[in-house]
Amino acid sequence: MKKVFIAIGLIFVLLIGAVLAVPFLFKDKINAAVKEAINENVNAKVDYGDFSLSLIRSFPNFNFSINDVSVVGVDAFKNDTLTHIKNLNLTVDLMSVINGSKYKLLKLELNEPLVNAIVNFDGKANWDIAKSKEEKKADSETKFSAELKNISIKNGNVTYNDKKGGTFAAIKNLNFTGSGDVTQNIYLLKTLTDIEQLSVRSGAISYLSKAKLNAKVDMEIDNLNSKYTFKENEVTINALGLAFGGFVQTKKDIVTDLTFKAKESTFKNVLSMIPAVFMKDFDKIKTDGKFSFNGFVKGTYKDENYPAFGINLQVTNAMFQYPSLPTAVKNIQIAMKADKPQGNLNATVIDISKFHVEVGAEPVDGKVLVKTPISDPNVQAKIKGKINLANVPKFYPIEGLKKIDGLLLLDLDFSGKQSDFEAKRYENVKAAGNAKITNLVYDAASTPLPLKVSDMAMTFNPRNVTLTNLNANIGRSDFQANGTLDNFMAYAFGKGDLNGNLNLKSNVFDANQFLTPNDGSKKTADTAKAEFFKVPKAIDFTANSQFGKIFYDKLELSNVKGNVTLKDEAINLNELFANLLGGSATISARYNTKNLNSPDVTFSYDIKNFDIQQTYKLVDMASKMAPIIQHIQGSYSSDLKGSGKLNPDMSVDLSSLKGDGKVEIPSARIVGLPILQKVAEVAKIQALTNPELKNAWTVLKFKDGKVAVEPATVKLGNYTLAFEGKNGFDQSIDYDLRFDVPQSELGNAASLAQNMIPKIPGIPFKMPETVSFFLKATGTASKPQIKLTKVGVGGGKSIGEDLKQQVTETVKEKVDEVKQQAQQELEKQKQALEQKAREEADRIKNETQKKAQQEADRLKKEAEKKAKEIFKSPW
């Protein structure tokens, strides 16, 4: 018996060992299959962290668990995360793994998945990542077979952003379970869905805002006929319960036969669909009245051929009242229906034939009829009412409200087709009425200052909406305005831009009253929540502005005039003129939000005679770009242009700035500048400590958080300073300096200059008329490090150049001396040669004369002899 127990114990231990050991044998095999399946089927960057394989969790099958699964897009969606799953569990049939056949997936569990679905402006979806048949290998075959019986999602979050269509949806905390035997041809899929918050928005219309959804839906799925039939189901949105019936069949065409209706008939259920009402003590609200809601979708969907549908909503004799408030909203009457026969969506007709509500004794009535909404929207609308705003907090609790008062009057009547508006056939359009506000006061915790509108009036006609007058105050800021809005109906139909012109005047505008105090603790919190301001699309707006005074941060601007435009998702400030900082400025700028993830700004300015000290004290950016101005007293002019990016709190990202410009300083005094004080110490020239500056100018270029200063020369009293280099917005400096000092001004620096200027044996030393000190400035603007690198001569010439000049001059003197001696010797030799030539000539002359005389005498004798012979007597 003992041996039997030992054997049983041994078998038990072996089984446990097998349970623990088997997963290690197949872990890498399944992981390789997962990677292969991913690579074979998706065009995306897929990554995951740790993974494990176990038999214990899903015995007798394998549980394959993967952590931190991420799918990141490529090409147009590069670096955009499609999904991130904190943990993914797959239950895989044990025998399918052991046999080496296709791995059968029995269960899928997603924990904390994050899905970010995007359709970009080109209409491309980031989830379209499945490889086409052509992209897959010809012999590729999936190693997995989906035989799922259970699917679950825990704490999922989903966003859907259709940028092209202007539709946005968000799901927060999705929990879902689904069960059914997908291996059967016909099976029942049972699902439970819970969504903490569901929001849906299309264009400017919000259909659901943070709505709570619970759904229990059983659906019969017929795989052979691709038919999906609603069985027992219940869907609740906030407090509105809905029931669905019918089927959807997806074969060659999509065939639908669906019905839906509200399960309850009390007004309170539909009231819950208003987000502001549902969020505030909804269970305590007193209501009365009847409500009905039903509809159908029946027909075939193919291409542009849509099924017929109908929706009906009725509210009769309804009211609601918060128990703690004195006034009820009563006599609510609503009749609305939407119908479309089988065919094009353009046949849809939306008819709100009745809308009536009373707040106290003040009624509001309206109705709307829309036809041909796709091809050429034809709209008829009327609204008329009077609202005493002081009554609003008497029927609806507004958190943080301090005061509201004023009277709102509306009387609008409109009918017309979009095509008539676009063609400006105003004779075919009716648009009349007005809207007025008088003595409005609004003060709440959410607003920095009370808003007061003494009067505002708008009139409507087929051509435009005219703001005839507006007189308002916010804090100590006052506004007066008038203007027009054109093309408003085309804009409302989404078929054109809203064009506007506004004339705005203000005696005082104090921007500081709208700014959050800059304290460190709050800044951290605000920065986390900060978002870029988005300039709306399809807006073409021009405002001509005139302000007596503007207060912004530490600045006071006066006589401000300029033009502001909103167009192409950008704000343009066009040649805004203002007097400030002791001078004047003309400023242009552009804030572009087409890429809201990283909006950019461009700017240019032309400054005349700004006070330097005021600039340093009142303009933070100036002190960062040029920290040395703290020590300069005088005025300057400048023109500059540049561009950069913004931080989420709308401040400028200094590291992104790039641009160029110039600065001119006609005269100024430099007092206590650390760089010059250090230079004076190193060069032993105390006069450089607080010099006068005359006719200075330089060119600046800034990029990558640095301001580069191009080579420039300025006069500092009797000295000349040449400099170039750069400084950072972090106060770092890196400059090359050259000071030209007249010989007469050297003082204690004379010995330093004499020692540093080398001598050449045989050439006497001579102090140059001007000595140049070359220095290197590094460190920071407040704590500079100065190094004397070399000494030059004569306005910046190097030592070598000066020595070369001295040698050249000495050699020239020697050459001139030798040349003079040679000239004298040459003259002496010349005279000797000339004397010798004269003596030789005289000798030759005398000899010639002597020989001539001798010859003459000989000839004479011969002649006499011949004569004697001729005349000799014969006897």
PAVO-619847 format. One record per residue (C-alpha): residue in one letter; x, y, z. Coordinates in steps of 0.001 Angstrom, whole numbers, padded with zeros to 6 digits, always signed. Example, Ala and Ser with C-alpha at 12.3 -4.5 7.8 and 13.67 -1.06 7.14 Angstrom:
2
a+012300-004500+007800/s+013670-001060+007140/
This chain:
875
m+000000+000000+000000/k+002862+002277+000855/k+004373+001690-002569/v+001065+002624-004196/f+001023+005975-002404/i+004640+006556-003341/a+003833+005798-006980/i+000805+008088-006934/g+002890+010841-005316/l+005606+010386-007900/i+003090+010601-010728/f+001603+013746-009169/v+005031+015368-008920/l+005788+014428-012508/l+002490+015938-013655/i+003222+019170-011821/g+006696+019172-013310/a+005215+018660-016748/v+002760+021514-016251/l+005656+023758-015302/a+008135+022458-017866/v+006025+022053-021007/p+005517+025816-021512/f+009281+026296-021672/l+009442+023802-024527/f+006890+025683-026653/k+007387+029301-025502/d+009849+030286-028226/k+007898+028335-030825/i+004662+030267-030190/n+006547+033561-029935/a+008140+032919-033345/a+004707+032149-034791/v+003322+035422-033388/k+006174+037426-034912/e+005776+035671-038246/a+002025+036332-038265/i+002644+040010-037553/n+005291+040417-040242/e+003209+038549-042801/n+000041+040544-042258/v+000718+044177-041293/n+002519+047215-042654/a+003432+048832-039348/k+006081+048903-036676/v+004977+046349-034079/d+006826+045862-030840/y+006198+044207-027502/g+008004+043657-024236/d+008111+040625-021968/f+006117+037516-022836/s+005342+034297-021032/l+003653+030941-021607/s+001726+029082-018919/l-000535+026057-018482/i-001701+026954-015001/r-003821+030016-015824/s-005853+028384-018597/f-005399+024669-017929/p-005609+022445-019892/n-004662+024975-022617/f-001748+027350-023048/n-001989+030982-021980/f+000379+033184-023992/s+000784+036586-022302/i+002465+039611-023917/n+003184+042955-022221/d+003422+046450-023715/v+002263+045701-027237/s+002539+048764-029497/v+001634+049354-033115/v+003179+052479-034658/g+002390+053731-038139/v+004721+054161-041093/d+004817+056500-044090/a+002072+059131-043651/f+001546+058054-040029/k+005180+057715-039038/n+005603+057969-035253/d+001804+057948-034701/t+000816+055203-032271/l-002211+053283-033522/t-002509+051206-030379/h-000746+050347-027164/i-001887+047392-025073/k-000526+047076-021561/n-001180+043342-021516/l-002545+040873-024098/n-003526+037301-023231/l-004137+034566-025805/t-005517+031168-024864/v-004163+028606-027342/d-005426+025016-027700/l-002821+022699-026169/m-003088+019868-028692/s-002829+022198-031682/v+000560+023308-030357/i+001779+019808-029585/n+000614+018439-032959/g+002295+021311-034822/s-000889+022164-036717/k-002448+025609-036870/y-002575+027119-033421/k-006214+027438-032370/l-006978+030722-030595/l-009727+030088-028056/k-009771+033290-026032/l-008512+036868-026388/e-008118+039303-023496/l-006947+042921-023853/n-005993+044824-020705/e-005838+048631-020809/p-005685+048996-024588/l-005229+052504-025975/v-006438+053001-029558/n-005781+056189-031528/a-007644+055948-034848/i-006880+058724-037344/v-008105+059646-040808/n-005767+062299-042186/f-006649+065216-044444/d-005966+063027-047504/g-008605+060522-046358/k-006106+057807-045445/a-006770+055798-042265/n-003941+054805-039936/w-005560+051444-039165/d-005387+050403-042820/i-002212+048404-042193/a-003172+044957-043502/k-000888+043786-046279/s-002463+043160-049653/k-002347+039749-051320/e+000415+041018-053597/e+002553+042037-050600/k+002261+038674-048883/k+004498+035769-049821/a+002915+033446-052350/d+003302+030417-050087/s+002539+032213-046833/e-000148+030718-044663/t-001186+031914-041240/k-000097+029749-038354/f-003207+030697-036338/s-006839+029674-036575/a-009404+031910-034851/e-011806+029670-032953/l-012532+032255-030301/k-015152+031535-027710/n-014444+034531-025471/i-013231+038083-026049/s-012761+040665-023322/i-011524+044248-023091/k-010714+045858-019749/n-010317+049599-019160/g-009872+050505-022801/n-009611+054038-024185/v-010363+054869-027809/t-010159+058082-029834/y-011330+058498-033415/n-010269+061630-035279/d-011437+062047-038865/k-009536+065190-039841/k-010917+065194-043361/g-014550+064695-042370/g-014380+066779-039218/t-015691+063987-036975/f-014304+063174-033547/a-015254+060469-031050/a-013769+059433-027733/i-014396+056468-025440/k-013092+056467-021882/n-012886+053302-019794/l-014408+050728-022119/n-015140+047320-020633/f-016443+044608-022958/t-017037+040882-022884/g-018236+038697-025722/s-018850+034963-025793/g-019936+032539-028476/d-018736+029530-030409/v-017390+030981-033628/t-016682+027493-034964/q-020408+026965-035513/n-022166+028095-038684/i-024909+029679-036608/y-024209+030781-033065/l-025357+033294-030472/l-022908+036052-029599/k-023596+037489-026158/t-021993+040850-025360/l-021828+043197-022403/t-020497+046717-022902/d-019866+049442-020357/i-018483+052875-021301/e-017810+055462-018612/q-017727+058398-021051/l-018703+058555-024733/s-018327+061749-026776/v-019218+062245-030442/r-018751+065484-032354/s-019147+066312-036043/g-018169+069773-037172/a-019504+072271-034659/i-022278+069922-033482/s-021766+067802-030369/y-024085+064784-030448/l-022861+063189-027233/s-020662+064687-024531/k-019240+062384-021861/a-022344+060198-022016/k-022471+056976-020014/l-023361+053867-022030/n-024373+050392-020925/a-025367+047723-023407/k-026430+044099-023223/v-026783+042797-026750/d-027387+039228-027876/m-026941+038701-031597/e-027470+035608-033722/i-024685+035269-036266/d-025277+033179-039373/n-021865+032711-041006/l-023277+030852-044018/n-025574+033721-044986/s-023542+036589-043434/k-026605+037575-041441/y-026614+039284-038051/t-029910+039318-036168/f-030652+041262-032975/k-032070+039080-030234/e-032601+040190-026662/n-030897+043552-026172/e-030915+046669-024071/v-028856+049822-024680/t-028871+052717-022205/i-027294+056111-022892/n-027304+058128-019675/a-030941+057487-018627/l-032340+056887-022113/g-033027+053206-022759/l-033174+051974-026363/a-034225+048652-027857/f-033214+047326-031281/g-034778+044689-033506/g-034216+043246-036969/f-031137+042192-038885/v-028226+043234-041093/q-027069+040960-043903/t-023746+041526-045668/k-023378+039676-048919/k-022946+041299-052312/d-025010+044230-051065/i-025807+045189-047486/v-029442+044514-046637/t-030938+046042-043496/d-034251+045719-041715/l-033834+047402-038346/t-036149+049104-035889/f-035355+051027-032733/k-037350+052798-030074/a-037121+054330-026624/k-038087+051841-023934/e-039541+054508-021640/s-041927+057375-022370/t-041107+059894-019648/f-039509+063237-020476/k-036801+062782-017869/n-035185+060038-019934/v-034594+062229-022964/l-033611+065159-020731/s-030618+063101-019638/m-029167+063476-023142/i-028410+067140-022390/p-024909+066867-020855/a-025124+069909-018589/v-028430+068715-017134/f-027369+065073-016689/m-024237+066037-014789/k-025978+068206-012151/d-028141+066369-009581/f-030082+064623-012340/d-031778+062196-009994/k-033250+065095-007985/i-034779+066974-010927/k-038581+067188-010987/t-040035+066472-014448/d-043341+065899-016158/g-044544+065294-019695/k-044507+062636-022378/f-041778+061590-024733/s-041634+059187-027659/f-038772+058211-029910/n-038676+055552-032620/g-037328+054844-036056/f-036346+052337-038693/v-033709+051571-041329/k-034908+049312-044128/g-033509+048597-047569/t-030297+047948-049464/y-026989+049752-049304/k-024727+049827-052355/d-022504+052689-053512/e-024670+055843-053291/n-027900+053897-052865/y-028899+054004-049188/p-031718+052254-047303/a-034835+054153-046369/f-034989+055453-042824/g-037309+057348-040551/i-036856+058984-037145/n-039622+060460-034998/l-039281+062411-031763/q-042150+063959-029813/v-042163+065881-026524/t-045538+067059-025213/n-046502+069128-022182/a-043129+068685-020554/m-041378+070587-017797/f-038386+070309-015486/q-037336+072055-012312/y-034412+071736-009951/p-035783+071273-006442/s-033550+073991-004968/l-034469+076626-007573/p-037629+078744-007785/t-038347+078714-011519/a-039433+075857-013785/v-038834+075496-017491/k-042303+074558-018640/n-044641+073953-021539/i-041917+072242-023555/q-043290+071126-026922/i-041095+069494-029571/a-042112+067763-032801/m-039295+066471-034976/k-038990+063890-037732/a-036494+062900-040389/d-037389+060754-043395/k-035668+059384-046475/p-036876+056858-049052/q-034626+054198-050571/g-031994+055929-052696/n-029710+058946-052441/l-029202+060727-049129/n-030129+063958-050862/a-033791+062940-050510/t-033589+063338-046729/v-036060+065772-045152/i-035537+067033-041595/d-038539+068780-040094/i-038619+070340-036629/s-042135+071634-036990/k-042503+072762-033391/f-040204+074001-030687/h-041669+075888-027755/v-040344+076523-024260/e-041219+078964-021505/v-038944+080300-018781/g-041197+082033-016320/a-043465+084163-018486/e-040992+084492-021368/p-041520+082143-024356/v-039084+081046-027032/d-040474+079601-030291/g-038786+078154-033324/k-038994+075777-036256/v-036635+074399-038905/l-037185+072584-042215/v-034269+071213-044264/k-034547+069658-047743/t-031984+068436-050305/p-029218+068634-047663/i-026509+067134-049887/s-026813+068772-053297/d-028277+072162-052443/p-029432+072631-048841/n-032793+074364-048739/v-033436+075717-045254/q-036393+077441-043656/a-035943+078592-040068/k-037625+080901-037590/i-036804+081748-034008/k-038317+084369-031791/g-037893+084902-028113/k-037094+087071-025175/i-034779+085933-022408/n-034198+087802-019195/l-030736+086548-018332/a-031269+087271-014647/n-033746+084355-014660/v-031210+081780-015886/p-029781+080913-012433/k-033354+080658-011178/f-034024+077551-013298/y-030507+076145-013847/p-027663+075995-011290/i-024501+077583-012703/e-021453+076673-010670/g-019266+079631-009738/l-021737+082217-011031/k-021507+085528-009196/k-023882+087634-011252/i-025755+087560-014545/d-028146+090189-015821/g-029382+091704-019048/l-031979+091246-021736/l-031618+089169-024922/l-034074+089691-027794/l-034144+087423-030863/d-036348+087681-033928/l-034958+085828-036951/d-036678+084597-040116/f-034756+082830-042851/s-035464+080782-045969/g-033347+080042-049011/k-031132+077681-050959/q-027406+077449-050706/s-027051+077855-054481/d-028859+081193-054353/f-026491+082428-051662/e-023434+081298-053595/a-024688+082920-056818/k-025702+086040-054843/r-029293+085769-056085/y-030443+087578-052986/e-033885+088260-054464/n-034608+084523-054003/v-033525+084530-050374/k-035275+085721-047268/a-033119+086727-044318/a-034481+089249-041903/g-034456+090016-038235/n-032320+091284-035436/a-030631+090335-032210/k-030131+092733-029330/i-028446+092621-025962/t-028840+095388-023402/n-027296+095895-019980/l-025544+092537-019931/v-023488+091748-016837/y-021699+088407-016467/d-019370+087613-013593/a-018267+084098-012655/a-015372+082321-011014/s-014313+080950-014408/t-013874+084442-015905/p-011019+086699-014808/l-013134+089857-014883/p-016796+090875-015137/l-018131+091388-018661/k-020443+094337-019172/v-022227+095049-022461/s-024283+098207-022293/d-025702+097556-025752/m-025112+095373-028784/a-027266+095200-031889/m-027076+093001-034991/t-029298+093052-038050/f-029686+090300-040646/n-030265+090541-044385/p-029547+088206-047321/r-026143+089781-047935/n-024667+089920-044471/v-024990+090234-040741/t-024274+093754-039575/l-022971+094589-036143/t-024365+098083-035901/n-022866+098804-032519/l-021136+097240-029550/n-020194+099000-026338/a-018563+096800-023745/n-016190+096757-020789/i-014083+093983-019314/g-012425+095156-016140/r-010948+098545-016925/s-010733+097760-020644/d-013339+099326-022912/f-014389+098373-026445/q-016453+099979-029170/a-017016+098064-032392/n-019025+097810-035581/g-018704+095762-038731/t-020165+093111-041013/l-020129+089358-041537/d-020510+088267-045163/n-021148+084863-046732/f-022512+083622-043413/m-025016+081171-044908/a-022452+079511-047183/y-020233+079190-044114/a-023091+077661-042137/f-023552+075091-044929/g-019823+074347-044917/k-019461+075610-048477/g-017427+078767-048042/d-015422+081036-045790/l-016958+083415-043304/n-015807+086876-044324/g-015810+089693-041825/n-014733+093276-041343/l-014589+094859-037917/n-013687+098324-036713/l-012495+098208-033128/k-011654+101114-030853/s-010559+101217-027255/n-009348+103957-024986/v-007660+101507-022610/f-006927+097805-023046/d-005276+096185-020025/a-004080+092762-021173/n-002585+092085-017754/q-006056+091638-016312/f-006515+088626-018593/l-003162+086997-017823/t-002612+084366-015131/p-000178+085541-012434/n+003245+084061-013127/d+004023+082130-009961/g+006039+078970-010130/s+003606+076578-008468/k+000725+077505-010705/k+002867+077590-013817/t+003666+073896-013477/a+000001+072981-013297/d-000996+075330-016075/t+001740+074092-018382/a+000541+070512-018054/k-002938+071534-019182/a-001861+074146-021724/e-002988+073794-025310/f-002225+075842-028386/f-004926+078244-029471/k-006412+077007-032752/v-007349+079605-035354/p-010600+078334-036918/k-010743+077139-040502/a-012799+078856-043193/i-012460+082265-041522/d-011399+085358-043459/f-011642+088181-040978/t-010141+091676-040936/a-010084+094013-037948/n-008934+097611-038085/s-007927+098487-034559/q-007147+101671-032697/f-006149+101800-029027/g-005349+104805-026896/k-003283+102726-024485/i-002409+099044-024130/f-000895+097580-020977/y+000878+094260-021508/d+003136+092720-018880/k+005437+095615-017881/l+004914+097538-021115/e+002732+100545-021805/l+001903+101171-025473/s+000160+104321-026652/n-001324+105555-029911/v-001639+101976-031161/k-002954+101497-034680/g-002932+098424-036833/n-004632+095806-038914/v-005294+092231-037800/t-006446+089456-040142/l-007580+085886-039496/k-007169+083751-042600/d-005899+080300-043593/e-005845+079167-039949/a-003462+081984-039057/i-003518+085358-037314/n-001633+088126-039077/l-000588+091356-037384/n+000058+093831-040180/e+002276+096863-039507/l+001007+097617-036036/f+002323+101020-034958/a+002803+102025-031333/n+004709+104461-029161/l+006584+102727-026357/l+009884+102602-024488/g+010579+106236-025289/g+010338+105693-029050/s+008139+104005-031637/a+007826+100640-033333/t+006157+099140-036382/i+005528+095438-035908/s+004267+092648-038174/a+003746+089048-037085/r+002030+085796-038089/y+000784+082941-035892/n+000123+079862-038058/t-001849+076904-036660/k-002171+074662-039729/n+000047+072238-037828/l-001439+072597-034356/n+001053+070100-032914/s+003793+072628-033593/p+002464+076071-034587/d+005012+078573-035813/v+005389+082330-035644/t+007110+084770-037952/f+007758+088387-037081/s+009498+091588-038085/y+009859+094968-036470/d+011293+098404-037114/i+012226+100218-033911/k+013073+103906-033634/n+014820+105479-030622/f+013967+102955-027915/d+015456+103700-024497/i+017989+100965-023757/q+017424+100803-020002/q+013637+100654-020379/t+014064+097853-022910/y+016218+095839-020515/k+013847+096296-017584/l+010553+095810-019417/v+011251+093303-022247/d+012377+089885-021025/m+013424+088594-024440/a+015688+091600-025049/s+017606+090915-021838/k+018106+087295-022940/m+019175+088124-026492/a+021540+090945-025440/p+022292+090778-021698/i+024968+093500-021909/i+022314+096194-022451/q+021848+096243-018674/h+025022+098367-018553/i+024317+100701-021486/q+022593+104067-021096/g+021202+105678-024231/s+018844+104921-027095/y+018890+102594-030063/s+017113+101783-033313/s+016751+098350-034821/d+015101+096362-037558/l+014821+092621-037298/k+012947+089673-038777/g+012719+086090-037643/s+010665+082976-036963/g+010258+080315-034324/k+008021+077871-032500/l+005812+078260-029444/n+005660+076318-026206/p+002265+074878-025177/d+001800+077834-022801/m+002082+080123-025869/s+005510+081464-024835/v+008308+081539-027422/d+010635+078536-027580/l+013919+080466-027579/s+015907+077494-028893/s+013797+077510-032080/l+014286+081188-032919/k+016115+082062-036113/g+016449+085334-037964/d+018617+088381-038471/g+018627+092125-038106/k+020703+095135-037163/v+021035+097470-034203/e+022211+101098-034260/i+023249+103181-031234/p+024012+106844-032057/s+025464+107614-028616/a+025477+105955-025226/r+027420+105561-022021/i+028603+102171-020798/v+028565+101816-017016/g+029895+098830-015109/l+029899+096347-017995/p+031698+093265-016585/i+033368+092473-019911/l+034928+095945-020226/q+035889+096004-016559/k+037698+092721-017008/v+039323+093952-020236/a+040462+097120-018466/e+042018+094969-015759/v+043795+092634-018184/a+044938+095357-020613/k+045736+097847-017791/i+043612+100577-019414/q+041291+101976-016754/a+039664+104395-019187/l+037820+101415-020693/t+035791+100957-017494/n+032979+103420-018305/p+033559+104731-021844/e+031332+106745-024153/l+029896+104953-027196/k+029453+106784-030518/n+027814+105781-033817/a+027739+102053-033092/w+025975+099500-035232/t+026089+095763-035698/v+024343+092921-037533/l+022764+090093-035530/k+021845+086564-036564/f+020175+084150-034176/k+019738+080402-034459/d+019815+077316-032195/g+019524+079372-029014/k+022472+081598-029930/v+022789+085211-031089/a+025677+085623-033536/v+027160+089109-033870/e+028891+089777-037180/p+032200+091717-037251/a+031628+095321-036196/t+033667+098349-035122/v+032622+101025-032620/k+034230+104073-031026/l+034687+104037-027258/g+035921+107530-026493/n+039411+107730-028011/y+039556+103980-028486/t+038277+101733-031232/l+036660+098386-030435/a+036287+095680-033081/f+034349+092569-032085/e+032538+089475-033308/g+031148+086325-031695/k+027990+085011-030122/n+026032+084808-026893/g+023408+082298-025808/f+019972+082803-024347/d+021488+081033-021322/q+023749+084137-020860/s+026875+082370-022191/i+029291+084465-024277/d+032038+083715-026798/y+033567+086847-028366/d+036790+087894-030091/l+037707+091493-029209/r+040298+093976-030517/f+040965+097306-028842/d+042945+099903-030799/v+044646+102259-028327/p+046526+105410-029406/q+050143+105562-028199/s+049367+108671-026187/e+046576+106831-024308/l+048532+103717-023359/g+049472+104834-019862/n+050188+101764-017725/a+049600+099587-020763/a+052709+100939-022495/s+055065+098574-020686/l+052690+095665-021361/a+052605+096523-025053/q+056387+097032-025207/n+057005+093685-023527/m+054621+091822-025827/i+055903+093378-029052/p+059034+091388-030088/k+062221+093084-031344/i+064649+092224-034166/p+068384+092582-033491/g+069805+095434-035413/i+066481+097186-035756/p+065728+099858-033165/f+062325+099495-031318/k+059732+102113-032056/m+056312+102247-030275/p+053565+102253-032964/e+051150+105154-033219/t+048301+102706-032421/v+048535+099485-030416/s+045892+096763-030827/f+045078+094413-027951/f+043499+091109-029028/l+041348+089397-026381/k+039079+086351-026005/a+035880+086735-023909/t+034109+083591-022637/g+032052+082591-019596/t+028804+084459-018972/a+027735+088049-019405/s+027778+088619-015647/k+030965+086614-015002/p+033168+086952-018084/q+036573+085347-018495/i+039006+087522-020465/k+042292+086363-021966/l+044795+088600-023771/t+045896+086539-026763/k+048214+088841-028725/v+049137+092416-029572/g+048833+094038-032941/v+049925+097355-034347/g+048325+100093-036357/g+044621+099430-036321/g+044759+095703-036056/k+047873+094685-037940/s+049621+091635-036538/i+053100+091640-034988/g+054449+089898-038080/e+052971+092539-040320/d+054530+095314-038218/l+057968+093636-038080/k+057863+093056-041805/q+057163+096735-042295/q+060089+097717-040028/v+062489+095366-041856/t+061273+096659-045194/e+061887+100252-044162/t+065408+099451-042825/v+066358+097559-045978/k+065048+100413-048090/e+067253+102884-046212/k+070348+100677-046783/v+069512+100204-050434/d+069088+103952-050915/e+072496+104567-049239/v+074241+102011-051476/k+072493+103381-054512/q+073744+106898-053660/q+077348+105687-053192/a+077159+103782-056454/q+075831+106846-058207/q+078709+108968-056895/e+081300+106362-057964/l+079627+106092-061317/e+079833+109861-061786/k+083518+109829-060786/q+084297+107046-063246/k+082323+108854-065877/q+084356+112042-065431/a+087659+110079-065536/l+086622+108335-068702/e+085532+111589-070255/q+088957+113207-069397/k+090833+110257-070796/a+088755+110413-073950/r+089507+114075-074336/e+093266+113470-073901/e+093232+110631-076412/a+091329+112791-078860/d+093893+115566-078515/r+096743+113079-079005/i+095123+111607-082070/k+094404+115065-083348/n+098033+116186-082903/e+099365+113017-084480/t+097000+113409-087381/q+097956+116993-087863/k+101672+116085-087688/k+101284+113282-090186/a+099275+115518-092442/q+101958+118173-092327/q+104657+115601-093044/e+102694+114257-095976/a+102118+117761-097235/d+105812+118514-096982/r+106664+115293-098830/l+104210+116003-101576/k+105491+119499-101831/k+109044+118252-102257/e+107977+115737-104852/a+106095+118415-106726/e+109060+120691-106734/k+111240+117860-107967/k+108871+117058-110811/a+108707+120683-111789/k+112403+120935-111967/e+112573+117931-114209/i+109986+119349-116575/f+111497+122727-116901/k+115144+121493-117079/s+117133+123184-119931/p+118017+120930-122872/w+121427+122341-122723/
